[in-house]
Amino acid sequence: MVPSVIATAAVGVGLAQGALAASFSVSGQEFKVTAQELDGDNFVQYGSVATGKSLKGEDQAAPVAVSGFSHATITKMCQSVVTPNLPFGLGSVTLKLTAGDPGKATGEDREKKLVDATGLYLDVSDLNADAEFKNIDIGVRSGDLKGPGIQPGTEEKVNPNGFAQRAEHANLKNVKQKAWATTAGTFKLPGLHLGLSKGVDECY
């Protein structure tokens, strides 16, 4: 067990430092995410393509806006995905995950209860939020993004001369988004709860 834990930690560090490729085929389902607040450093955003298989096993590709952060904290995160048409009369089943609720905690105690991520990339198809950016550059060449740059392992899906934007800091409140994938070097989920329920019971 100990060697496997060490290996997992090494992989996490490697991803966070951009040393390992994180490209993979996405599932045939988008998922929904909400957050009371996402606060991130070194924000980048550019266009890419999420590729994989549909639930029927057919090839699929979807355009995405990739949002990257060198570090981010998330307050009251909820993630849900609905799997339809399950056998044995189950029908649709919703998987819902929640984490990062600080309650009435303040100061350092509050920070410890937030979701914490490094090397975070979100492949998003739809986003609604109240956003504030610090020192933002709009219209940057994708290939010139740094710290973080384009997600390692996905460079072939990105036009290096395409449109991108970056900011020193980003704060998003009342976040609602649909995504194909989330990747992070490290992802800490205090107060994690995962539940399954029959029917459709999404985060929004």
C-alpha positions in Angstrom: 0.0 0.0 0.0 2.8 2.5 0.9 4.5 2.3 -2.5 1.2 2.8 -4.3 0.5 5.9 -2.1 4.0 7.3 -2.9 3.5 6.6 -6.6 0.1 8.4 -6.6 1.6 11.4 -4.8 4.4 11.5 -7.4 1.9 11.5 -10.2 -0.1 14.4 -8.5 3.1 16.4 -8.2 4.1 15.7 -11.8 0.7 16.9 -13.1 0.8 20.0 -11.0 4.2 20.9 -12.4 3.1 20.1 -15.9 5.6 17.3 -16.2 3.0 14.6 -17.1 0.5 14.5 -19.9 -3.2 14.5 -18.7 -4.9 13.9 -22.0 -7.7 11.3 -22.0 -10.9 10.3 -23.9 -14.0 11.9 -22.3 -17.0 9.9 -21.3 -20.3 10.2 -23.3 -21.8 12.4 -20.6 -21.5 16.0 -19.6 -21.8 16.8 -15.9 -23.0 19.9 -14.1 -21.1 21.8 -11.4 -22.1 24.6 -9.1 -20.1 26.6 -6.6 -20.8 29.5 -4.3 -17.4 30.8 -5.2 -14.3 29.9 -7.2 -11.2 31.9 -6.4 -8.2 31.2 -8.6 -4.6 32.4 -9.4 -3.1 32.7 -12.9 -6.2 32.2 -14.9 -6.0 31.2 -18.6 -8.7 30.3 -21.0 -8.5 29.0 -24.6 -10.5 26.9 -27.1 -10.0 23.2 -27.5 -11.9 20.0 -28.4 -13.0 17.2 -26.1 -13.0 13.8 -27.8 -14.2 10.4 -26.8 -17.2 8.0 -27.2 -20.9 8.6 -26.8 -23.0 6.3 -24.5 -23.7 4.3 -27.7 -20.0 3.8 -28.3 -19.8 6.2 -31.3 -17.0 8.6 -31.8 -17.8 12.1 -30.6 -16.1 15.5 -30.4 -17.3 18.7 -28.7 -15.8 22.2 -28.7 -14.9 23.4 -25.2 -13.5 26.5 -23.5 -10.7 25.3 -21.3 -10.2 27.3 -18.1 -6.9 26.8 -16.3 -5.7 27.9 -12.8 -2.3 27.4 -11.2 -4.2 27.2 -7.8 -7.9 27.6 -6.9 -10.2 27.3 -3.9 -13.8 26.4 -4.3 -16.6 27.1 -1.8 -19.7 24.8 -1.6 -19.0 22.7 -4.7 -21.6 20.4 -6.1 -21.1 18.1 -9.1 -23.8 15.9 -10.6 -24.2 13.5 -13.6 -27.3 11.6 -14.7 -27.0 8.2 -16.2 -30.2 7.4 -18.2 -31.9 4.2 -19.2 -30.3 1.8 -16.7 -31.6 -1.8 -16.8 -33.6 -3.7 -14.1 -36.2 -1.0 -14.0 -33.8 1.6 -12.5 -34.3 4.2 -15.3 -32.3 7.3 -14.7 -29.9 7.5 -11.7 -28.2 10.7 -10.5 -24.7 10.7 -9.0 -24.1 13.8 -6.9 -20.9 14.9 -5.1 -20.7 17.8 -2.6 -17.7 19.2 -0.8 -16.1 22.4 0.6 -18.8 23.8 2.8 -17.1 25.9 5.5 -20.3 26.5 7.5 -19.8 29.3 10.0 -16.0 28.7 10.2 -13.8 31.8 9.8 -10.1 32.5 9.1 -7.8 29.6 8.8 -10.4 27.1 9.9 -12.6 28.3 7.0 -9.8 27.9 4.5 -9.1 24.3 5.6 -12.7 23.4 4.7 -12.7 24.7 1.2 -12.0 22.6 -1.9 -8.4 23.2 -2.9 -6.9 22.4 -6.3 -3.5 22.9 -8.1 -2.9 22.7 -11.8 -6.7 22.8 -12.4 -8.2 22.6 -15.9 -11.9 22.7 -16.7 -13.3 21.7 -20.1 -16.5 23.7 -20.2 -19.3 23.9 -22.7 -21.5 26.4 -20.8 -20.8 28.8 -17.9 -22.8 31.3 -15.9 -21.2 33.3 -13.0 -20.5 36.7 -11.6 -16.9 37.2 -12.5 -14.1 39.6 -11.6 -10.6 39.5 -13.1 -7.4 41.2 -12.0 -4.9 42.4 -14.7 -6.7 40.6 -17.6 -5.4 40.3 -21.1 -8.0 39.5 -23.8 -6.9 38.3 -27.3 -3.7 36.6 -26.3 -2.2 34.0 -28.7 -3.0 30.5 -27.2 0.6 29.3 -27.8 1.9 32.2 -25.6 0.0 31.2 -22.5 2.3 30.4 -19.5 2.0 29.5 -15.9 -0.2 27.6 -16.5 -0.1 27.2 -20.3 -2.0 24.8 -22.5 -2.8 21.6 -20.6 0.0 19.1 -21.1 -0.9 16.3 -23.5 -3.7 18.2 -25.2 -1.5 20.5 -27.5 -2.7 18.7 -30.7 -6.3 19.8 -30.0 -5.4 23.5 -29.7 -4.6 26.0 -32.4 -1.5 27.8 -31.0 -2.4 30.9 -33.0 -6.0 30.9 -31.7 -7.8 33.3 -29.3 -7.0 33.1 -25.6 -7.2 35.2 -22.5 -5.3 35.4 -19.2 -5.5 37.1 -15.9 -3.4 37.4 -12.7 -6.5 36.5 -10.6 -10.1 35.4 -11.2 -13.0 35.4 -8.8 -16.2 33.7 -9.9 -19.4 33.7 -7.7 -22.7 31.9 -8.1 -21.1 29.5 -10.6 -23.2 27.2 -12.8 -21.5 25.2 -15.5 -21.7 22.2 -17.8 -18.4 20.4 -18.4 -16.9 17.4 -20.2 -13.8 17.0 -17.9 -12.0 18.3 -14.9 -8.3 17.7 -14.4 -6.1 18.7 -11.5 -2.6 17.9 -10.2 -4.0 17.8 -6.6 -7.6 18.0 -5.6 -8.5 18.2 -1.9 -12.2 17.7 -1.1 -13.0 18.4 2.6 -16.3 17.1 3.8 -16.8 15.0 0.7 -20.2 13.4 0.3 -21.1 11.2 -2.7 -24.6 9.8 -3.2 -26.7 8.0 -5.7 -30.5 8.6 -6.2 -33.1 7.4 -8.6 -34.4 9.9 -11.0 -33.0 13.3 -12.0 -31.6 15.3 -9.1 -28.9 17.6 -10.5 -27.0 20.4 -8.9 -29.1 22.8 -11.0 
